Amino acid sequence: MSLADLIPVQFRLLAAVGIALVLLLVGAGLVWWGLSPRIGLQSARAEHAEQALADSQQLVERQADVLAEQQKQIGQITALDQRMRALEQTITRNAQAQNRALEELKRHDQAVADYLATVVPAALGRLYERPETTDPAAYHSPDQLPADPVPTTGAAGPAHQ
């Protein structure tokens, strides 16, 4: 006698379906039990990948900020370099103008020195002749300044009333 003979005929199909259902649930439980660590591992990997992606995006944003700041500084340095070159050109032009002026002064000074080395014409000497410059007895010193040029305070004079 077998186990199937103990079950009435009308319930054999129901028993077979119940046993198949129990076996299916046990199989699904075994599959879940076997796969759940893998699912957890894949979930942890996905979370780690998302965190790594967020970190990478933050790093890219920081690098973009650094590059933007560097571009700004490069622009400022370029503008400063242009101003320095313009200033250098101005200094060069000024130095050249100053050298030309010095050369002209040297030529002029030489011409004046050559003229002064010659004898003063008599007519020119008499043109500027004054007794103060030619006669020592006619020379007098300038008037003395008062020791206290500021008047003392007091009543205002008629012009100030």
C-alpha positions in Angstrom: 0.0 0.0 0.0 1.2 3.5 -0.8 0.6 6.9 0.5 -1.5 7.7 -2.6 -3.9 4.8 -1.7 -4.7 6.4 1.6 -5.9 9.7 0.0 -9.4 9.5 -1.4 -9.5 9.9 -5.2 -11.3 13.3 -5.2 -8.6 14.8 -3.0 -5.6 13.4 -4.9 -5.5 16.2 -7.4 -5.9 18.7 -4.6 -3.1 17.0 -2.7 -0.8 16.9 -5.7 -1.4 20.7 -6.3 -0.8 21.4 -2.6 2.4 19.3 -2.6 3.6 21.1 -5.8 2.7 24.4 -4.2 4.7 23.6 -1.0 7.6 22.3 -3.1 7.4 25.5 -5.2 7.4 27.7 -2.0 10.3 25.7 -0.6 12.2 26.1 -3.9 11.5 29.8 -4.0 12.6 30.1 -0.4 15.9 28.2 -1.2 16.4 30.4 -4.2 15.8 33.6 -2.2 18.0 32.3 0.6 20.7 31.6 -2.0 20.3 34.9 -3.9 19.6 37.3 -1.0 23.4 37.7 -0.2 24.0 38.4 -3.8 21.1 40.9 -4.0 22.5 42.6 -0.8 25.9 42.6 -2.3 24.7 44.1 -5.6 22.6 46.6 -3.6 25.7 47.6 -1.6 27.7 47.9 -4.9 25.0 50.1 -6.4 25.0 52.4 -3.3 28.8 52.5 -3.4 28.7 53.3 -7.2 26.2 56.1 -6.6 28.3 57.5 -3.8 31.4 57.3 -6.0 29.4 59.0 -8.8 28.4 61.8 -6.5 32.0 62.2 -5.3 33.2 62.3 -8.8 30.6 64.9 -9.7 31.7 67.1 -6.8 35.4 66.6 -7.8 34.5 67.7 -11.4 32.7 70.7 -10.1 35.6 71.7 -7.9 38.0 71.2 -10.8 35.7 73.3 -13.0 35.8 76.1 -10.3 39.5 75.9 -10.0 39.9 76.1 -13.8 37.5 79.0 -14.0 39.6 80.8 -11.3 42.8 80.0 -13.1 41.3 81.4 -16.4 40.3 84.5 -14.5 43.9 84.8 -13.1 45.4 84.2 -16.5 43.2 87.0 -17.9 44.3 89.3 -15.1 48.0 88.4 -15.7 47.6 89.0 -19.4 46.0 92.5 -18.8 48.8 93.3 -16.3 51.4 92.1 -18.9 49.9 94.4 -21.5 49.9 97.4 -19.0 53.5 96.6 -18.1 54.5 96.6 -21.8 52.7 99.9 -22.4 54.5 101.3 -19.3 57.8 100.0 -20.6 57.3 101.6 -23.9 56.4 104.9 -22.2 59.5 104.7 -20.1 61.6 104.0 -23.2 60.1 107.0 -25.0 60.7 109.2 -22.0 64.3 108.0 -21.6 64.9 108.7 -25.3 63.4 112.2 -25.0 65.4 112.9 -21.9 68.6 111.7 -23.7 67.8 114.0 -26.6 67.2 116.9 -24.2 70.5 116.3 -22.4 72.4 116.2 -25.8 70.7 119.5 -26.7 71.7 121.0 -23.3 75.3 119.9 -23.8 75.4 121.5 -27.2 73.8 124.6 -25.9 76.1 124.7 -22.9 79.1 124.3 -25.2 77.8 127.2 -27.3 77.3 129.4 -24.2 80.8 128.4 -22.9 82.4 129.3 -26.2 80.5 132.6 -26.3 81.5 133.4 -22.7 85.1 132.6 -23.4 85.3 135.5 -25.9 85.6 139.1 -25.0 82.3 141.0 -24.3 81.7 143.6 -26.9 82.1 147.1 -25.5 78.7 148.3 -26.7 77.0 145.5 -24.9 79.0 146.1 -21.7 78.0 149.8 -21.7 74.3 148.9 -22.3 74.1 147.2 -18.9 76.5 149.6 -17.1 75.1 151.0 -13.8 76.9 152.8 -11.0 76.0 150.0 -8.5 77.8 147.4 -10.6 80.8 149.5 -11.6 81.5 151.8 -8.6 81.9 150.1 -5.2 81.2 153.3 -3.4 77.8 153.6 -5.0 76.8 150.1 -3.8 74.5 150.0 -0.8 73.0 147.0 0.9 69.2 146.5 0.7 67.0 148.1 3.3 66.7 146.2 6.5 63.5 144.3 7.2 61.8 145.1 10.5 62.4 142.4 13.2 58.7 141.9 13.7 56.9 142.4 10.4 53.5 141.4 12.0 51.7 144.3 13.8 50.4 143.7 17.3 46.8 143.1 17.9 44.6 145.9 18.9 41.7 148.0 17.6 41.1 147.7 14.0 42.2 150.6 11.9 39.8 152.8 9.9 40.2 150.7 6.8 39.1 147.5 8.6 35.9 148.9 10.2 
